[in-house]
Amino acid sequence: MRFRIRAVTAANVIEDIELEAVDEAAARSLAEAQGLGVLSATLLRSGAVRGGRFPLLLLNQELLALLTAGIPLAESLSALAEKETRPAVRQVLAVLIAALREGRPLSAALAARPDCFPELYVATMRAAERTSDLAPALGRYIAYQRQIEFVRDRLVAAALYPLLLLLVGAAVMLFLLVYVVPRFARVFETVGGDLPWLSRLLLDWGRLVEGRGDVLAVLACGGVAGLLALLRRQDIWAALLGLAWRLPRVGGQLRVFELARLYRTLGMLLRGGIPAVAAMGMVEGLLSPRLRAGVGAAAADIRNGERFSAALQRHALATPVALRMLAVGERAGQLGEMLERAAEFHEEESARQLEVVTRLAGPLLMLIVAMAVGLVLVMLYLPIFQVAESIQ
């Protein structure tokens, strides 16, 4: 890995240098060996594996298979590194192997690479090191990731059909307005009479496209580029999400969906042996601002001795079904399992409601697109009818 080191030289000058090292500690040691006083060390992402591309789920599945077969952790990682063909992934595994051989815990080496290993994963491994149940912890995290991906795939599949209808409808309308309407306008330039205002508007649009098509194309490209730039901004997405939360039925469904994610993540962490207060601090960053403050306040109440279910209920983080399940889990000492069951219940409920909405949205969108296309065609053919009447 490559690090940018900010250090003080012997002449008391602050300089930035770049060094290759297996981890941050090694990079600091190399800089200090050169007589530099290290101020900070920053991992350069250019040669690293980005979080979204690192095959964490596949790595965990293979590692779990090796550990279940009785192979020690260091040898399992070495075997994975030997078969790995991607240099960046092999480099990450080499860092983990080097940390284990130096006697450092695996969780410390994982925490040094936040671009590859999220905080939840590091916390799960840290708790597993205390209880010496690394293989079960890997199994729980694999099940957690699979369920998260399954829910996401269901949401994407449900939204795909309406999105395709919108794209096809937009393409048809664009073809009519950019190609067909200008040619009709050219044909009916000599048509007189009192046309409907929408027909006149379409013909004027056709003449505009015919005469100023290059300018309109530049404006359209600029508008698309500006829209894409806005959609990359986090504050825009936050504003859109806040608007969705204020919608009557949509806001309630978004709340239930986020609560299901909260329950599943907390359940996985609690089953891994992580205390409730620490677990709630880890999942706080996964939620929207509307629920994030409630999680922090609930964690403070739990720290002060309040029951888990009561703290969630006080800060509007428990649905009626989840509240009953949590009460049973507290009495039976199975809070983590009950949180996961509550998550499954609400995920299934959200999936069913989304399926109903998409089944209604498909025919509705087809009807809207058909009406829009039909309206344009009727307005274009009205001048033809008027010409036929004048000839008669």
C-alpha positions as CSV (number, residue, x, y, z in Angstrom):
1,M,0.0,0.0,0.0
2,R,1.1,3.6,-0.6
3,F,0.9,6.2,2.1
4,R,1.3,9.9,2.2
5,I,3.3,10.9,5.2
6,R,3.3,14.4,6.6
7,A,6.4,14.8,8.7
8,V,8.8,17.4,10.2
9,T,12.4,17.2,8.8
10,A,15.6,17.8,10.7
11,A,15.5,21.4,9.5
12,N,12.0,21.9,11.2
13,V,10.2,22.0,7.8
14,I,6.9,20.2,7.2
15,E,7.0,18.0,4.1
16,D,4.8,15.5,2.5
17,I,6.3,12.3,1.2
18,E,4.9,9.0,-0.2
19,L,6.1,5.6,0.9
20,E,5.2,2.0,0.1
21,A,4.5,-0.1,3.2
22,V,2.3,-3.1,4.2
23,D,0.3,-1.0,6.7
24,E,0.3,2.4,8.4
25,A,2.5,1.3,11.3
26,A,5.2,0.1,8.9
27,A,4.9,3.4,6.9
28,R,5.5,5.4,10.1
29,S,8.4,3.2,11.0
30,L,10.0,3.8,7.6
31,A,9.6,7.5,7.9
32,E,11.0,7.6,11.4
33,A,14.0,5.6,10.2
34,Q,14.7,8.4,7.8
35,G,14.9,10.9,10.7
36,L,11.4,12.4,10.2
37,G,9.0,13.3,12.8
38,V,5.7,11.8,11.6
39,L,2.6,14.0,12.0
40,S,0.1,12.0,10.0
41,A,-0.1,9.0,7.6
42,T,-2.9,8.8,5.0
43,L,-3.6,5.8,2.8
44,L,-3.7,6.6,-0.9
45,R,-6.7,5.0,-2.6
46,S,-5.2,4.9,-6.1
47,G,-3.8,1.4,-5.7
48,A,-6.2,0.1,-3.1
49,V,-9.3,-1.8,-3.4
50,R,-12.3,0.4,-3.0
51,G,-15.0,-0.6,-0.5
52,G,-17.7,-1.3,-3.1
53,R,-15.4,-3.5,-5.2
54,F,-13.7,-5.6,-2.5
55,P,-15.2,-9.1,-2.5
56,L,-15.9,-9.2,1.2
57,L,-18.8,-11.6,1.0
58,L,-16.9,-14.1,-1.2
59,L,-13.8,-13.8,1.0
60,N,-15.9,-14.6,4.1
61,Q,-17.5,-17.6,2.5
62,E,-14.1,-19.0,1.5
63,L,-12.6,-18.2,4.8
64,L,-15.5,-19.8,6.7
65,A,-15.1,-23.0,4.6
66,L,-11.4,-23.2,5.4
67,L,-11.9,-22.6,9.1
68,T,-14.7,-25.1,9.3
69,A,-12.3,-27.7,7.8
70,G,-9.9,-27.1,10.7
71,I,-7.3,-25.0,9.0
72,P,-5.8,-22.2,11.3
73,L,-6.6,-18.6,10.5
74,A,-3.2,-17.6,9.2
75,E,-2.9,-20.6,7.0
76,S,-6.4,-20.0,5.7
77,L,-5.6,-16.4,4.7
78,S,-2.3,-17.6,3.1
79,A,-4.3,-20.1,1.0
80,L,-6.7,-17.4,-0.1
81,A,-3.8,-15.1,-1.0
82,E,-2.1,-17.8,-3.1
83,K,-5.2,-18.4,-5.2
84,E,-6.1,-14.7,-5.6
85,T,-5.4,-13.3,-9.1
86,R,-6.2,-9.7,-8.3
87,P,-3.1,-7.9,-7.1
88,A,-5.0,-5.3,-5.0
89,V,-7.0,-8.1,-3.1
90,R,-3.8,-10.1,-2.6
91,Q,-2.1,-7.1,-1.2
92,V,-4.9,-6.6,1.4
93,L,-4.6,-10.3,2.4
94,A,-0.9,-9.9,2.7
95,V,-1.4,-7.1,5.2
96,L,-3.7,-9.3,7.3
97,I,-1.2,-12.2,7.2
98,A,1.6,-9.9,8.3
99,A,-0.4,-8.6,11.2
100,L,-1.2,-12.1,12.4
101,R,2.5,-13.1,12.2
102,E,3.5,-10.1,14.2
103,G,1.1,-11.1,16.9
104,R,-1.5,-8.4,16.4
105,P,-5.2,-9.2,16.5
106,L,-7.1,-9.6,13.2
107,S,-9.6,-6.9,14.1
108,A,-6.8,-4.3,14.4
109,A,-5.5,-5.2,10.9
110,L,-9.1,-5.0,9.6
111,A,-9.7,-1.6,11.2
112,A,-6.6,-0.3,9.4
113,R,-8.4,-0.8,6.1
114,P,-11.8,1.0,6.4
115,D,-11.9,1.1,2.5
116,C,-12.3,-2.7,2.5
117,F,-13.8,-3.7,5.8
118,P,-16.8,-1.7,7.2
119,E,-17.0,-0.9,10.9
120,L,-19.8,-3.5,11.5
121,Y,-17.5,-6.2,10.2
122,V,-14.6,-5.1,12.3
123,A,-16.7,-4.9,15.4
124,T,-18.1,-8.4,14.7
125,M,-14.5,-9.8,14.4
126,R,-13.4,-8.0,17.5
127,A,-16.2,-9.5,19.5
128,A,-15.5,-13.0,18.0
129,E,-11.8,-12.7,19.1
130,R,-12.9,-12.2,22.7
131,T,-15.2,-15.3,22.7
132,S,-13.0,-17.4,20.3
133,D,-15.9,-18.1,17.9
134,L,-14.6,-16.7,14.7
135,A,-16.3,-19.2,12.4
136,P,-19.8,-18.7,13.9
137,A,-19.2,-14.9,13.7
138,L,-18.3,-15.2,10.0
139,G,-21.5,-17.3,9.5
140,R,-23.6,-14.6,11.1
141,Y,-22.1,-11.9,9.0
142,I,-22.5,-13.9,5.8
143,A,-26.2,-14.5,6.6
144,Y,-26.6,-10.8,7.4
145,Q,-25.0,-9.7,4.1
146,R,-27.0,-12.2,2.1
147,Q,-30.3,-11.0,3.6
148,I,-29.4,-7.3,3.0
149,E,-28.5,-8.1,-0.7
150,F,-31.7,-10.2,-1.1
151,V,-33.9,-7.3,0.1
152,R,-32.0,-4.8,-2.1
153,D,-32.4,-7.1,-5.1
154,R,-36.1,-7.5,-4.5
155,L,-36.5,-3.7,-4.4
156,V,-34.5,-3.2,-7.6
157,A,-36.5,-5.9,-9.4
158,A,-39.8,-4.4,-8.3
159,A,-38.7,-1.0,-9.5
160,L,-37.2,-2.2,-12.8
161,Y,-40.5,-2.7,-14.8
162,P,-41.9,0.8,-14.0
163,L,-38.6,2.3,-14.8
164,L,-38.5,0.5,-18.2
165,L,-42.0,1.8,-19.0
166,L,-40.9,5.3,-18.2
167,L,-37.8,5.0,-20.4
168,V,-39.7,3.6,-23.3
169,G,-42.5,6.2,-23.0
170,A,-39.9,9.0,-22.8
171,A,-38.1,7.6,-25.9
172,V,-41.3,7.4,-27.9
173,M,-42.3,11.0,-26.9
174,L,-38.8,12.2,-27.8
175,F,-39.0,10.6,-31.2
176,L,-42.4,12.2,-31.9
177,L,-41.4,15.7,-30.7
178,V,-37.9,15.7,-32.3
179,Y,-38.4,13.8,-35.6
180,V,-42.1,13.5,-36.4
181,V,-43.5,16.9,-35.4
182,P,-40.9,19.0,-37.3
183,R,-41.8,17.1,-40.5
184,F,-45.5,17.6,-40.0
185,A,-44.8,21.3,-39.4
186,R,-43.0,21.6,-42.7
187,V,-45.9,19.9,-44.5
188,F,-48.5,22.1,-42.9
189,E,-46.8,25.4,-43.2
190,T,-49.3,26.5,-45.8
191,V,-52.3,25.2,-44.0
192,G,-54.6,28.0,-42.8
193,G,-57.7,28.0,-40.8
194,D,-58.4,28.0,-37.1
195,L,-56.5,25.1,-35.6
196,P,-56.8,24.0,-32.0
197,W,-54.3,25.7,-29.8
198,L,-52.5,22.5,-28.9
199,S,-52.0,21.7,-32.6
200,R,-50.7,25.2,-33.2
201,L,-48.3,24.7,-30.3
202,L,-47.0,21.4,-31.6
203,L,-46.5,22.9,-35.1
204,D,-44.7,25.9,-33.6
205,W,-42.5,23.5,-31.7
206,G,-41.7,21.7,-34.9
207,R,-40.7,24.9,-36.6
208,L,-38.5,25.7,-33.6
209,V,-36.8,22.4,-33.8
210,E,-36.4,22.7,-37.5
211,G,-34.8,26.1,-37.3
212,R,-32.9,26.0,-33.9
213,G,-32.3,22.4,-33.4
214,D,-28.6,22.8,-32.7
215,V,-29.3,25.4,-29.9
216,L,-32.0,23.1,-28.4
217,A,-29.6,20.2,-28.4
218,V,-26.9,22.2,-26.6
219,L,-29.5,23.3,-24.0
220,A,-30.7,19.8,-23.6
221,C,-27.2,18.4,-23.1
222,G,-26.5,21.2,-20.6
223,G,-29.7,20.5,-18.7
224,V,-28.9,16.7,-18.5
225,A,-25.4,17.4,-17.3
226,G,-26.6,19.9,-14.7
227,L,-29.2,17.4,-13.5
228,L,-26.6,14.6,-13.2
229,A,-24.3,17.0,-11.3
230,L,-27.1,17.8,-8.9
231,L,-27.9,14.1,-8.3
232,R,-24.3,13.5,-7.3
233,R,-24.6,16.0,-4.4
234,Q,-25.5,14.4,-1.0
235,D,-27.5,17.5,0.1
236,I,-29.8,17.1,-2.9
237,W,-30.4,13.4,-2.1
238,A,-31.0,14.4,1.6
239,A,-33.6,17.0,0.5
240,L,-35.3,14.5,-1.8
241,L,-35.4,11.9,1.0
242,G,-36.8,14.5,3.4
243,L,-39.5,15.3,0.9
244,A,-40.3,11.6,0.5
245,W,-40.5,11.3,4.3
246,R,-43.2,14.0,4.4
247,L,-45.5,12.2,1.9
248,P,-48.4,10.6,3.7
249,R,-48.0,6.9,3.0
250,V,-44.5,6.9,1.5
251,G,-43.0,8.3,4.7
252,G,-44.5,5.6,6.8
253,Q,-43.1,2.9,4.5
254,L,-39.6,4.4,4.5
255,R,-39.7,4.5,8.3
256,V,-40.6,0.8,8.5
257,F,-38.0,-0.1,5.9
258,E,-35.3,1.7,7.9
259,L,-36.4,0.2,11.2
260,A,-36.2,-3.2,9.6
261,R,-32.6,-2.5,8.7
262,L,-31.9,-1.2,12.2
263,Y,-33.4,-4.4,13.7
264,R,-31.4,-6.7,11.5
265,T,-28.1,-5.0,12.1
266,L,-28.6,-4.7,15.8
267,G,-29.6,-8.4,15.9
268,M,-26.5,-9.5,14.2
269,L,-24.3,-7.4,16.5
270,L,-26.0,-8.5,19.7
271,R,-25.8,-12.2,18.7
272,G,-22.1,-11.6,18.1
273,G,-21.6,-10.5,21.8
274,I,-21.4,-6.8,21.3
275,P,-23.2,-4.8,24.1
276,A,-26.4,-3.0,23.1
277,V,-25.1,0.5,23.7
278,A,-22.0,-0.1,21.6
279,A,-24.1,-1.8,18.9
280,M,-26.5,1.2,18.7
281,G,-23.5,3.5,18.3
282,M,-22.3,1.5,15.3
283,V,-25.6,1.4,13.5
284,E,-26.4,5.1,14.1
285,G,-24.5,6.2,10.9
286,L,-26.6,3.7,8.7
287,L,-29.8,5.6,9.3
288,S,-31.4,8.8,8.0
289,P,-31.2,11.9,10.1
290,R,-34.8,11.5,11.1
291,L,-34.0,8.3,13.0
292,R,-30.4,8.9,13.9
293,A,-31.1,11.3,16.8
294,G,-33.6,8.8,18.2
295,V,-31.0,6.0,18.2
296,G,-28.5,8.1,20.1
297,A,-31.1,9.1,22.7
298,A,-32.3,5.5,23.1
299,A,-28.7,4.4,23.6
300,A,-28.3,7.0,26.4
301,D,-31.4,5.7,28.1
302,I,-30.2,2.1,27.9
303,R,-26.9,3.2,29.4
304,N,-28.8,4.7,32.3
305,G,-30.5,1.4,33.0
306,E,-33.7,1.5,31.0
307,R,-34.9,-1.6,29.2
308,F,-34.1,-2.0,25.6
309,S,-37.7,-2.2,24.3
310,A,-38.8,0.7,26.5
311,A,-36.0,2.9,25.2
312,L,-36.9,2.1,21.6
313,Q,-40.6,2.7,22.2
314,R,-39.9,6.1,23.9
315,H,-38.0,7.4,20.9
316,A,-40.4,6.0,18.2
317,L,-38.0,3.2,17.1
318,A,-40.3,0.3,17.7
319,T,-43.3,-0.8,15.7
320,P,-46.1,-2.6,17.6
321,V,-45.0,-6.0,16.3
322,A,-41.4,-5.3,17.1
323,L,-42.2,-4.1,20.6
324,R,-44.0,-7.3,21.4
325,M,-41.2,-9.4,20.0
326,L,-38.6,-7.4,21.9
327,A,-40.5,-7.8,25.2
328,V,-40.5,-11.6,24.6
329,G,-36.8,-11.5,23.7
330,E,-35.8,-9.6,26.9
331,R,-37.6,-12.1,29.1
332,A,-36.1,-15.1,27.3
333,G,-32.6,-13.7,26.9
334,Q,-32.9,-13.8,23.1
335,L,-32.9,-10.2,22.2
336,G,-30.7,-10.6,19.1
337,E,-32.8,-13.4,17.7
338,M,-36.0,-11.4,18.2
339,L,-34.6,-8.4,16.5
340,E,-33.8,-10.4,13.5
341,R,-37.3,-12.0,13.5
342,A,-38.8,-8.5,13.6
343,A,-36.6,-7.4,10.7
344,E,-37.7,-10.4,8.7
345,F,-41.4,-9.6,9.4
346,H,-41.1,-6.0,8.3
347,E,-39.0,-6.8,5.3
348,E,-41.6,-9.3,4.1
349,E,-44.4,-6.8,4.7
350,S,-42.5,-4.0,2.8
351,A,-41.8,-6.4,-0.1
352,R,-45.5,-7.3,-0.3
353,Q,-46.7,-3.7,-0.3
354,L,-44.0,-2.8,-2.9
355,E,-45.1,-5.6,-5.1
356,V,-48.7,-4.4,-4.9
357,V,-47.7,-0.9,-5.8
358,T,-45.6,-2.0,-8.8
359,R,-48.4,-4.2,-10.1
360,L,-50.7,-1.1,-10.1
361,A,-48.0,1.2,-11.3
362,G,-47.3,-0.8,-14.5
363,P,-50.7,-0.6,-16.1
364,L,-51.1,3.0,-14.8
365,L,-47.8,4.1,-16.5
366,M,-48.8,2.2,-19.7
367,L,-52.1,4.1,-19.7
368,I,-50.4,7.5,-19.2
369,V,-47.8,6.8,-21.9
370,A,-50.5,5.7,-24.3
371,M,-52.7,8.7,-23.6
372,A,-49.7,11.1,-24.1
373,V,-48.7,9.5,-27.4
374,G,-52.3,9.4,-28.6
375,L,-52.8,13.0,-27.8
376,V,-49.7,14.1,-29.8
377,L,-50.8,12.0,-32.7
378,V,-54.4,13.3,-32.6
379,M,-53.2,16.9,-32.5
380,L,-50.9,16.2,-35.5
381,Y,-53.7,14.7,-37.5
382,L,-56.2,17.5,-36.9
383,P,-54.7,19.7,-39.6
384,I,-55.1,16.8,-42.1
385,F,-58.8,16.6,-41.2
386,Q,-59.1,20.3,-41.7
387,V,-57.4,20.2,-45.1
388,A,-59.7,17.4,-46.1
389,E,-62.8,19.5,-45.0
390,S,-61.5,22.5,-47.0
391,I,-61.1,20.4,-50.1
392,Q,-64.6,19.2,-49.8
